Amino acid sequence: RFLQDVFTTLVDLKWPHTLLIFTMSFLCSWLLFGMVWWLIAFAHGDLDHSTRLQRDPAEGAAAAFVPCVTSIHSFTSAFLFSIEVQVTIGFGGRMVTEECPAAILVLIVQNIVGLVINAIMLGCIFMKTSQAHRRAETLIFSKHAVIALREGRLCFMLRVGDLRKSMIISATIRMQVVKKTASLEGEVVPLNQIDIQMENPVGGNSIFLVSPLIIYHVIDKNSPLYDISPMNLHHHEDLEIIVILEGVVETTGITTQARTSYLADEILWGQRFVPIVAEEDGRYSVDYSKFGNTVKVPTPSCTARQLEEDKSII
């Protein structure tokens, strides 16, 4: 199945493997056509020095021997001619003559093969150097997520930012909770993926990432985090929250996707992100050195369910 889509397979390979494959492709093609040129010269008698001069019976005079390819005396010279044909160097010492139609046909075939290899190589190198995950490396997420009160409700919050000045167009963000669940019939799903709704300053899943944003999810009765308390936030808890940011790179038009995840022990209870956007001399500046910094805030140590049932806890 991987060989049915060879181009994608080559793009997905690591750089050393890709370069090795292309190097071997060129060497094998040069050797193959070098052998073909040597066979043509051997069949035509170009390698036999006794046939360099032959007598024309009609004229009765010595006539010059015309080889298929000039200056081919061995396999080494045939291999060099193969390289000259495929990479179009043309040093001038070897060339095809009109003596052998088969040599002209081989010349055409080798040029086409060389163009195909070059096209595939250039396409793979372009795709590998412009892959979307390179742009995603400058889309950053906070190392930890936090749970704290916002507008009197417990919220799951994280911070996302873009280090480049070029924009991510049509940026959307979504979150999923992955944990083990069991149905009423007793079926156990070890990695159940549950989408959770988010709220952000723009509204909906679309974001305008002109500056770092705090994305938050209100933990209500429809949330899979409804019964999560500080006691559940340890590394033994079977819980992971995956965050996916997707958008179109403004400069290249390629869709990129950045992903991160938060395990239970990477979620801080009763913390809030510190402000990092400040106004200086009429301009806004972002202090990315404080991107993941948090500060403790008063937060009840209870689940969202308990908080909704008893508002006096606040």
Residue pairs with C-beta under 8 A, 6 or more apart in sequence:
2 9
3 9
7 120
7 123
7 124
10 18
10 21
10 120
10 124
11 124
11 127
11 128
11 131
13 21
15 128
18 124
18 128
22 117
22 121
22 124
25 117
25 121
26 86
26 117
29 86
29 110
29 113
29 114
29 117
30 79
30 82
30 83
30 86
31 79
31 82
33 82
33 85
33 86
33 106
33 110
33 113
34 75
34 78
34 79
34 81
34 82
34 83
35 75
35 78
36 82
36 106
37 69
37 72
37 78
37 81
37 82
37 103
37 106
38 47
38 72
38 74
38 75
38 78
38 79
40 46
40 68
40 69
40 100
40 102
40 103
40 106
41 47
41 67
41 68
41 69
41 72
41 78
44 67
44 68
44 99
44 100
45 51
45 65
46 67
46 68
46 69
46 72
47 72
47 73
47 74
51 65
52 65
53 62
53 63
53 64
53 65
54 62
54 63
54 65
55 61
55 62
55 63
56 62
56 63
66 97
66 99
67 97
67 99
68 96
68 97
68 99
68 100
68 102
68 103
69 78
69 81
69 94
69 95
69 96
69 97
69 103
70 93
70 94
70 95
70 97
71 77
71 81
71 93
71 94
72 78
72 81
72 94
77 94
80 94
81 94
82 110
83 89
84 90
84 91
84 94
85 107
85 110
85 111
85 114
86 110
86 111
86 113
86 114
87 114
96 103
96 104
96 107
97 103
98 104
130 252
130 254
132 249
132 254
132 255
132 256
132 257
133 256
133 257
135 164
135 249
135 252
135 254
135 256
136 256
136 257
136 258
136 259
138 162
138 163
138 164
139 160
139 161
139 162
139 163
139 168
139 245
139 256
139 258
140 160
140 161
140 162
140 163
140 291
141 158
141 159
141 160
141 243
141 245
141 258
141 260
142 158
142 159
142 160
142 273
142 291
142 292
143 266
143 292
144 262
144 266
144 267
144 268
144 271
144 292
144 294
145 156
145 157
145 158
145 241
145 262
145 266
145 267
145 268
146 156
146 157
146 158
146 267
146 268
146 269
146 271
146 272
146 273
146 294
147 154
147 155
147 156
147 157
147 219
147 225
147 228
147 267
147 268
147 269
147 270
147 271
147 299
148 154
148 155
148 157
148 269
148 270
148 271
148 272
148 297
148 299
149 155
149 297
149 298
149 299
149 300
149 314
150 157
150 216
150 218
152 311
152 314
153 218
153 219
153 220
153 304
153 307
154 218
154 219
154 299
154 304
154 307
155 216
155 217
155 218
155 219
156 196
156 216
156 217
156 219
156 225
156 241
156 267
157 214
157 215
157 216
157 217
157 272
157 273
158 214
158 215
158 216
158 243
158 262
159 212
159 213
159 214
159 215
159 273
159 291
159 292
160 173
160 207
160 209
160 212
160 213
160 215
160 243
160 245
161 209
161 211
161 212
161 213
161 286
161 288
161 291
162 168
162 209
162 212
163 288
166 249
166 250
166 251
167 209
167 210
167 250
168 209
168 245
168 247
168 248
168 249
168 250
168 256
169 247
169 248
169 249
169 250
170 206
170 247
170 248
171 206
171 207
171 208
171 209
171 245
171 246
171 247
172 205
172 206
172 207
172 245
172 246
172 247
173 198
173 200
173 205
173 207
173 215
173 243
173 244
173 245
173 246
174 195
174 198
174 205
174 243
174 244
175 195
175 196
175 198
175 215
175 217
175 241
175 242
175 243
175 244
176 193
176 194
176 195
176 196
176 241
176 242
176 244
177 193
177 194
177 196
177 224
177 225
177 239
177 240
177 241
177 242
178 191
178 192
178 193
178 194
178 239
178 240
178 241
178 242
179 192
179 194
179 224
179 238
179 239
179 240
180 188
180 189
180 190
180 191
180 192
180 238
181 188
181 189
181 192
182 188
182 189
183 189
193 242
194 224
196 217
196 223
196 224
196 225
196 241
197 217
197 218
197 222
197 223
198 205
198 215
198 216
198 217
199 215
199 216
199 217
199 218
200 207
200 213
200 214
200 215
200 216
201 213
201 214
202 208
207 213
207 215
209 247
211 277
211 284
211 286
212 276
212 277
212 286
212 288
212 291
214 273
215 243
217 223
217 225
219 225
219 226
219 228
219 304
220 226
220 304
220 308
221 305
221 308
223 304
225 304
226 303
226 304
226 305
227 303
227 304
227 305
228 239
228 303
228 304
229 301
229 302
229 303
229 306
230 269
230 270
230 301
232 239
232 264
233 264
233 265
233 267
233 268
233 269
234 264
234 265
235 263
235 264
235 265
236 264
237 264
237 265
239 263
239 264
240 261
240 262
240 263
240 264
241 261
241 262
241 267
242 259
242 260
242 261
243 259
243 260
243 261
243 262
244 257
244 258
244 259
245 257
245 258
245 259
246 255
246 256
246 257
246 258
247 255
247 256
248 254
248 255
248 256
249 255
249 256
268 294
269 299
269 301
270 296
270 297
270 298
270 299
270 301
271 294
271 295
271 296
271 297
272 294
272 295
272 296
272 297
273 292
273 293
273 294
273 295
274 290
274 293
274 294
274 295
276 286
276 287
276 288
276 290
276 291
276 293
277 284
277 285
277 286
278 284
278 285
278 287
279 285
300 307
300 313
300 314
302 313
306 313
307 313
307 314
